[in-house]
Amino acid sequence: MRLFPWKFLLRLAARRFDIIDPLLVAARIRSFAQPSEVQEPIELLRAGIIFHARGLLNTKAIQHNLDWVWPYWVERQFNPRDHSFIPRAFSFSHINLTHRNWTALGVPDLPFYPLVDPRGLVTPLHDSWSIDCWFQDDQGISLCPSRMAQVDQKLIDDHRRQVITRSAAKGIVLTTEAVMTVDDGRPMLQLDAGAESTNSGWLVIALRPCNPEGVQFIEHAEVLEDHQGWLVNGQIEVRLTEPPQKYLFSDYRSGDVFFRLKEPQSTVSKSCRIGMVTAAACYRIEQGTPPKKYPLSISLAPPDSPRQIDRQNWLEAELPAAGIQIPDPWAQFLYRTATRSLIHLSAGEVIPGPYTYNRFWFRDACYMLNAMLTIGLSNRCRRHLDTFADRQSSAGFFHSQDGEWDSNGQVLWLFNRYRLLSGGDFNRDWLEPIRKGAEWIAKKRVFSTTDPKINGLLPAGFSAEHFGPNDHYYWDDFWAVAGLRAAAETMSALGFANESVAISATARAMEQDLLHSIALVAGETGLPAIPASPHRRLDSAAIGCLVADYPLQLLPPGDARMVATAEYLVENCLVKECFFQDMIHSGINIYMTLELAETYLRAEDLRFRGLFEGAAALASPTGQWPEAIHPRTGGGCMGDGQHGWAIAEWLMLLRNFFVMEEEGALRIGLGILPEWQTQAQLAYGPTLTPYGSISVVIEGQQETARVSLTADWYGNARPAVTACLPGCAHKRLEPPDYSAIVERKP
């Protein structure tokens, strides 16, 4: 292959067709980055190709057919009168950049993720077509939720997870209730639709060749033999409990079935070579009749798949998790739904999202599993840790994708954190992967005689957290140092003293090189704030350096470099009281916002409050956050519409409000807001710490508060415990009762 003159032929073809030389363009692009082993990971290129292929299909299907009923994001983003509008102009693909929001339905331990969008559109299978519901009265007045500016949508978290969407206008009320169940061992999506109207008309259950990303093909649909539903693409049955009065069909050339709702039924099937079949099941609703539900169900597993064993319901699954009691109903709801979402997103592999990010990355998994472990779901965490070695290369690299160097540090840190928080529980089969992982970091370091700012650091890599072009990101190095420290601790605790000493020496050497690099940069800039890499000026990517403070605690609380970095970010990168990531995300990022809040919380700086409240205000009505949020629409503009890392950080921040770990110590109540302190009772727990499982109760009075700790310590562990409520004098909680009265400062 090296002898084949492909570069010459590519350039010859470019000249022949009078287009720019692609090799020259690639070289120019790479010149913006530091030289590195991997320019663009093939995994991301593959995902990007798939993503934009859909965008190209959208380009052909949508803008020429804007009279169709499209998903909510299309109705908003393609409407020039809406502030979500994006001009299409020279954009080669049309993708959802304004309302990437959805909520996954599910049951514990089943990796199925049917989606509900902000207007009730239901996508039953991964990246499938969808089901929508409309109403049209006899005067031709229609209610289509995706075209409405406002609807009421909520998530009901009882023994199951149910999304209810209620749309009302012009005397019409349309309600849908979507839930996932297990029926006779089969995972099922159930959707109930009902309508009331001041005029008679038709409730329409519509089969749609689209989903929250855009077009998704329906090439054939036919009525089932018993007239109770459709068979879609010859594979998936949509079962209607009650036969409708009529079925209607249309194809791409004839237009949307929405235009044919007044017609009588004329066929029982339709095919479309383009893949844009639309269909409607129409139920007659007479004026003044009592509301009635019309259910449909879809099996989410192939007919020949094995039956699912009996599963826990949500109340059972969340039982071991720490509970919270605070006088903020919205924050408390977000905590509970985040707990359930975390359980759901780890039903199979740990995935950072149910749709766009329905695949494994070590980075997201480590953050999510740390939150899961900390709130008490240690058995679920261990189950996933047992699979990590399967993803390790023979060289010791914990591989998510090529060119990203943070994963080894994260995995080594998490293995040790599990050992600490579980009270010493440990699978000795993890030791060899840990040893190999630490060895990989040691061998991967770069030793430069020409650039002292990168000496001893990891190589330039593809931006781990969308920080920009390939570079020597401090994020990777902070994780590596923490991972080496953790590996040394693990080896020591398990009796491998020689290995521990060797790994500790590497950790100290790398830490010295890292801090020396940071000092050299500070000497050049005259600023204590740390940029994303030794080659970058301060910009929003500096958020990555805060990892040294949270969660790694490599530096003490209030370290001047961490505070200065946070100050820069607050002064330059906040939008709507949240962190705005300019790099790639070009949106408000919730998990980075909450990590910034953690730095202020640990430093006992009340500016954590604005970040906490800003993040809460941007959650969807169903309690979810997309990866990045459009600053004007408030909808998702990048990534998955229900992001696992974001919910993990919400759980950790509220936990740290009550219990903040430090080396040999616990600080209690750092985030208890002043107005909460006068409430009758606040509570959190049980939560796992390196010292044992603890629960906290805070009972407020006008001038004082009683702080009580219930602990089940591991062995002889007895950390220093201090009540640190904002606005109150610090006070030690002494054994054996760990209870004290704290007074508010005048």
Buried (B, 14 or more C-beta within 10 A) or exposed (E): EEEEEEEEEEBEEBEEEEEEBEBEEEEEEBEEBBEBEBBBBEBBEEBEEEBBEBBBBBBEBBEEEEEBBBBBBBBBBBEEEBEBBBEBEEEEBBBBBBBBBBBBBBBBBBBBBBBBBBBBBBBBBBBBBBBBBBBBBEEEBBBBBBBBEEBEBBBEBEEBBBBBBBBBBEEBBBBBBBBBBBEEEBBBBBBBBBBBBEBBBBBBBBBBBBBBBBBBBBBBBBBBEEEBBBBBBEEBBBBBEEBBEBBBBBBBEBBBBBBBBEEEBEEBBBEBEBBBBBBBBBBEBEEEEEEBBBBBBBBBBEEEEEEBEEBEBBEEBBEEBBBBBBBBEEBBBBBBBBBBBBBBBBBBBBBBBBBBBBBBBBBBBBBBBBBBBBBBBBEBBBEBBEEBBEBBEEEBBBBBBBBBBBBBBBBBBBBBBBBBBBBEEBEEEBBEBBBBBBBBBBEBBBEEEEBEBBBBBBBBBBBBBBBBBBBBBBBBBBBBBBBBBBBBBBBBBBEBEEBBEBBBEBBBBBBEBBBBBBEBBBEEEEBBBBBBBBBBEBBBBBBBBBBBBBBBBBBEBBBEBBBBBBBBBBEEBBBBBBBBBBBBBBBBBBBBBBBBBBBBBBBBBBBBBBBBBBBBEBBBBBBBBBBBBBBEBBBBBBBBBBBBBBBBBBBBBBBBBBBBBBEEEBBBBBBBBBEBBEBEEBBBBBBBBBBBBBBBBBBBEEEEBBBBBBBEBBEEBEBEBBBBBBBBEEBEBEEEEBBBEBBBEE
